[in-house]
């Protein structure tokens, strides 16, 4: 006789949920270790429990080194494909933030240990960062608009009457 097919759904019983989490977490880490040894690959695994605890496995020297390799690879691929360069504030933003969050979790206190003052300071930091990103984005958009206006003006001066006439019908670009 084989095993009964398990229907995947959220486990409501807290103690059963915790037992299942512990067993499956251990199994997942074991599989990750086996994959890294058998296939000679660098592997990083990060797990946050529902209680906010961090569990991690890394087959390389450190989790930070793997995340840095990931960040550099994403940047290289973006440059190769002609996507936004590293000066763009949102290029590779999520993986860099993930690195910082994981490092904070490994070195610093858990979220539950933050005081109200710490949370307010974090909120202010996030608001300031968001304001800076918006300012940079607006500056980039203004520069792009000036560049497009220059191209439109150059097209009108080229003496091509049909181009100038068709551009005159597009007031949104001016």
C-alpha positions in Angstrom: 0.0 0.0 0.0 1.2 3.5 -0.8 0.8 6.7 1.0 -2.4 8.7 0.8 -2.1 11.9 -1.4 -1.9 14.9 0.9 -4.0 17.8 0.0 -2.1 21.0 0.4 -3.8 23.6 2.5 -3.0 25.7 5.5 -2.8 23.8 8.8 -5.0 25.5 11.3 -3.9 23.6 14.4 -0.9 25.6 15.8 0.9 22.6 17.3 0.5 20.5 14.2 1.6 23.4 12.1 4.8 23.9 14.2 5.7 20.2 14.0 5.1 20.1 10.3 7.2 23.3 9.8 10.1 21.9 11.9 10.1 18.6 10.0 9.8 20.1 6.5 12.4 22.8 7.3 14.8 20.1 8.3 14.1 18.2 5.2 14.4 21.2 3.0 17.8 22.1 4.5 18.9 18.5 4.1 17.9 18.5 0.4 19.7 21.8 -0.1 22.9 20.4 1.5 22.7 17.3 -0.7 22.2 19.4 -3.9 25.2 21.6 -3.1 27.4 18.5 -2.5 26.2 16.4 -5.3 26.2 19.1 -8.0 29.0 21.3 -6.6 26.9 24.4 -6.6 26.7 27.4 -4.2 23.3 27.5 -2.6 21.7 29.9 -0.1 18.4 29.2 1.6 16.6 31.7 3.8 13.5 30.8 5.8 11.5 33.1 8.1 9.0 31.4 10.4 5.6 32.8 11.1 7.1 33.9 14.5 9.8 35.9 12.7 12.7 33.5 13.4 15.3 33.2 10.8 16.7 29.9 9.6 19.4 29.9 6.9 21.6 27.5 5.1 24.6 28.5 3.0 26.9 26.1 1.1 29.5 28.9 0.4 31.6 30.9 2.9 28.7 33.2 3.8 25.2 34.2 2.8 26.3 37.7 2.1 28.9 36.5 -0.5 26.2 34.6 -2.4 23.8 37.6 -2.3 26.6 39.9 -3.5 27.3 37.4 -6.4 23.6 37.5 -7.2 23.6 41.3 -7.2 26.6 41.6 -9.5 25.2 39.0 -11.9 21.8 40.9 -12.1 23.7 44.1 -12.7 25.9 42.5 -15.5 22.8 41.0 -17.2 21.0 44.4 -17.0 24.0 46.2 -18.6 24.3 43.4 -21.3 20.6 43.6 -22.2 20.6 47.4 -22.3 18.4 47.8 -19.3 18.8 50.6 -16.8 22.3 51.0 -15.4 23.3 50.9 -11.8 22.8 54.6 -11.5 19.0 54.0 -11.7 17.9 53.9 -8.0 15.6 51.0 -8.6 18.0 48.7 -10.5 18.7 45.7 -8.4 17.0 47.4 -5.4 15.2 44.4 -4.1 18.2 42.0 -3.9 20.3 44.7 -2.2 17.6 45.3 0.3 17.3 41.6 0.9 21.0 41.4 1.7 20.6 44.2 4.2 17.6 42.7 5.8 19.2 39.3 6.2 22.4 40.8 7.6 20.3 42.8 10.1 18.4 39.6 11.1 21.6 37.7 11.6 23.4 40.4 13.6 20.6 42.4 15.2 17.6 42.0 17.4 14.3 40.4 16.2 11.4 42.5 15.1 9.5 41.8 18.3 12.3 43.5 20.3 12.0 46.9 18.6 10.7 49.7 20.7 8.2 52.3 19.5 11.1 54.8 19.1 13.0 52.3 16.9 10.0 51.8 14.7 9.4 55.5 14.3 13.1 56.0 13.4 12.8 53.2 10.9 9.6 54.8 9.4 11.4 58.1 9.1 14.4 56.4 7.4 12.0 54.7 4.9 10.2 58.0 4.2 13.5 59.8 3.7 14.7 57.1 1.3 11.5 57.2 -0.6 11.7 61.0 -1.0 15.3 60.7 -2.3 14.3 58.0 -4.8 11.4 60.1 -6.0 13.6 63.1 -6.4 16.2 61.2 -8.5 13.4 59.6 -10.6 11.8 63.1 -11.3 15.3 64.4 -12.2 15.8 61.5 -14.7 12.3 62.1 -16.2 13.0 65.9 -16.6 16.3 65.1 -18.4 14.6 62.6 -20.6 11.8 65.1 -21.4 14.5 67.7 -22.4 16.2 65.2 -24.6 13.0 64.3 -26.4 12.1 68.0 -26.8 15.5 68.6 -28.4 15.0 65.7 -30.8 11.6 67.1 -31.7 13.0 70.6 -32.3 15.8 69.1 -34.4 13.2 67.2 -36.5 11.3 70.5 -37.1 14.4 72.4 -38.1 15.5 69.7 -40.5 13.2 71.2 -43.1 11.0 68.2 -43.5 7.6 69.8 -43.8 5.7 66.5 -43.3 7.5 65.7 -40.1 6.9 69.3 -38.8 3.3 69.1 -39.8 2.7 65.7 -38.2 4.5 66.9 -35.0 2.3 70.0 -34.9 -0.7 67.7 -34.5 0.9 66.1 -31.4 0.7 68.9 -28.8 1.3 66.4 -25.9 4.9 66.0 -27.0 5.7 69.7 -27.0 
